[in-house]
């Protein structure tokens, strides 16, 4: 049994320490979830930056296109109207290697990559390859004017309701998907495509 005043002091300190520990634990419980949230936010930011579409005028981006992701799944069912008002479906192109390009007339990287896609299509169309350009939402007359000015020689489909973006699960423009002759999606791009990347990844599928 302790009768001196120092003992009382020790007890009081002990009580204070005990209260401090409880406050710290409560604070720790409140602040701990912030850490995974912050890490998650950083990961999302890094993913967005990694998928950033190359910008016109960025020389490195124009020569080093986004490398496609290798995938393997059955092409989605997709039917849309072309500029002539006729309904076409991906199944109609089953005997070809197809590059579905989701784009928009107002999208700078879409405009930047279009001459590359046109030139590649013109060179390889005779070998059973086709680009299908799916325009995301603009009126038919606007898209038609754009297609004429760029001399687009491949099918241009109108997608006023975003059916193609939902079918492929990608709302970032431009995005492209390469489908082989068996109807299997083999490559997926998000961002501008260069001629080098087309030759490296798509040409081997054409000559298979």
C-alpha positions in Angstrom: 0.0 0.0 0.0 1.5 3.4 -1.0 0.8 6.3 1.2 3.2 9.0 -0.2 2.1 11.7 -2.7 4.5 10.4 -5.4 2.4 7.3 -5.7 -0.7 9.3 -6.4 1.3 11.1 -9.1 2.2 7.8 -10.7 -1.5 6.7 -10.7 -2.5 10.0 -12.3 0.2 9.7 -15.0 -0.9 6.1 -15.6 -4.5 7.3 -16.1 -3.4 10.0 -18.4 -1.3 7.5 -20.4 -4.2 5.2 -20.5 -6.5 7.9 -21.9 -3.8 9.0 -24.4 -3.5 5.4 -25.7 -7.3 5.2 -26.1 -7.4 8.5 -28.0 -4.5 7.4 -30.2 -6.2 4.1 -31.0 -9.5 5.9 -31.8 -7.6 8.3 -34.0 -5.7 5.5 -35.7 -9.0 3.7 -36.5 -10.4 6.9 -38.0 -7.3 7.7 -40.1 -6.2 4.3 -41.2 -8.7 3.9 -44.1 -7.2 7.1 -45.6 -4.1 5.2 -46.6 -5.6 2.6 -48.9 -7.9 5.2 -50.4 -4.9 7.4 -51.2 -3.0 4.5 -52.7 -6.1 3.6 -54.8 -6.4 7.2 -56.0 -2.7 7.2 -57.0 -3.1 3.9 -58.9 -6.1 5.3 -60.8 -4.1 8.4 -61.6 -1.2 6.4 -62.9 -3.6 4.2 -65.0 -5.1 7.3 -66.6 -1.7 8.8 -67.3 -0.5 5.5 -68.8 -3.5 5.4 -71.2 -3.3 9.1 -72.1 -4.0 9.6 -75.8 -1.0 11.0 -77.7 -1.5 14.7 -78.5 -0.9 16.2 -81.9 2.4 18.0 -82.0 4.0 15.6 -79.5 6.6 14.2 -81.8 7.5 11.2 -79.5 3.8 10.3 -79.3 3.4 10.5 -83.1 6.3 8.2 -83.8 5.7 5.8 -80.8 2.1 4.8 -80.8 0.4 3.2 -77.9 1.4 -0.5 -77.9 -1.7 -2.7 -78.2 -2.9 -5.1 -75.5 -3.0 -8.7 -76.6 -6.5 -10.1 -75.9 -8.5 -13.2 -76.9 -12.3 -13.2 -76.9 -15.2 -13.5 -79.3 -16.1 -10.2 -81.1 -19.3 -8.6 -79.8 -22.5 -8.6 -81.8 -22.6 -5.2 -83.4 -24.9 -3.8 -86.1 -25.0 -0.1 -87.1 -25.9 2.0 -90.1 -23.3 3.2 -92.6 -23.2 6.5 -94.3 -25.5 5.2 -97.0 -28.2 4.3 -94.5 -27.6 0.6 -94.8 -27.3 -1.6 -91.8 -24.0 -3.6 -91.5 -22.8 -6.0 -88.9 -19.4 -7.2 -87.8 -20.5 -10.7 -88.8 -20.6 -9.5 -92.4 -16.8 -9.2 -92.3 -16.1 -12.6 -90.8 -13.8 -13.6 -93.7 -11.6 -10.5 -93.2 -9.2 -9.1 -90.6 -11.0 -6.1 -89.3 -9.8 -3.1 -87.3 -12.8 -1.4 -85.6 -11.8 2.2 -84.9 -14.1 4.1 -82.5 -13.5 7.8 -83.1 -15.2 11.2 -83.4 -14.9 14.1 -85.8 -14.1 16.5 -82.9 -11.3 14.3 -81.4 -7.8 15.6 -82.1 -5.9 12.2 -81.8 -8.7 10.6 -83.9 -8.0 13.1 -86.7 -4.2 12.7 -86.3 -4.3 8.9 -86.7 -6.9 8.8 -89.5 -4.4 9.3 -92.5 -2.4 6.4 -91.1 -5.5 4.1 -91.0 -6.5 5.2 -94.5 -3.1 4.5 -95.9 -2.8 1.1 -94.2 -6.3 0.1 -95.3 -5.6 1.1 -98.9 -2.4 -0.9 -98.9 -3.8 -4.1 -97.3 -7.4 -4.1 -98.4 -6.6 -6.4 -101.3 -5.2 -8.9 -98.8 -8.5 -9.2 -96.9 -8.2 -6.4 -94.4 -10.6 -3.6 -93.6 -10.9 -0.7 -91.2 -14.4 -0.1 -89.9 -14.6 3.5 -88.6 -17.4 3.9 -86.0 -18.1 7.5 -85.4 -19.3 8.2 -81.8 -22.4 10.4 -82.0 -22.1 13.1 -84.6 -24.9 13.7 -87.2 -24.6 11.8 -90.5 -24.0 15.0 -92.6 -21.1 16.1 -90.3 -19.5 12.6 -90.5 -20.1 12.4 -94.2 -18.4 15.7 -94.8 -15.4 14.6 -92.6 -15.2 11.3 -94.5 -15.2 13.1 -97.9 -12.5 15.6 -96.8 -10.2 12.8 -95.6 -11.0 10.5 -98.5 -11.9 7.7 -96.2 -12.1 4.6 -98.4 -13.4 2.1 -95.7 -16.8 1.6 -94.2 -17.9 4.4 -91.8 -20.6 3.5 -89.4 -22.8 5.9 -87.3 -23.1 5.2 -83.6 -25.5 7.9 -82.2 -26.2 5.9 -79.0 -22.7 4.7 -78.2 -23.5 1.0 -78.9 -19.9 0.2 -80.1 -18.3 1.9 -77.0 -20.5 -0.2 -74.7 -19.9 -3.4 -76.8 -16.2 -3.1 -76.4 -16.3 -1.6 -72.9 -14.1 1.4 -73.7 -15.3 5.0 -73.7 -11.9 6.6 -74.4 -11.4 8.0 -77.9 -9.8 6.9 -80.1 -9.8 3.2 -79.4 -9.4 0.3 -81.8 -9.9 -3.5 -81.8 -8.4 -6.0 -84.2 -10.6 -8.9 -85.1 -9.1 -11.9 -87.0 -10.9 -14.0 -89.7 -12.4 -16.4 -87.1 -14.2 -13.5 -85.3 -11.8 -13.4 -82.4 -10.6 -10.0 -81.0 -6.8 -10.3 -80.8 -5.6 -6.8 -80.0 -7.0 -3.7 -78.3 -5.6 -0.1 -78.6 -6.5 3.0 -76.6 -4.9 6.0 -78.2 -3.4 6.9 -81.5 -2.0 4.2 -83.7 1.2 4.5 -85.7 2.1 2.8 -89.0 4.9 0.9 -87.2 2.5 -0.6 -84.7 0.1 -1.7 -87.5 2.9 -3.3 -89.4 4.2 -5.1 -86.3 0.9 -6.4 -84.9 -1.8 -6.4 -87.6 0.2 -7.4 -90.7 1.1 -10.9 -89.3 -2.6 -11.5 -88.8 -3.4 -10.6 -92.4 -0.8 -13.1 -93.8 -1.8 -15.9 -91.4 
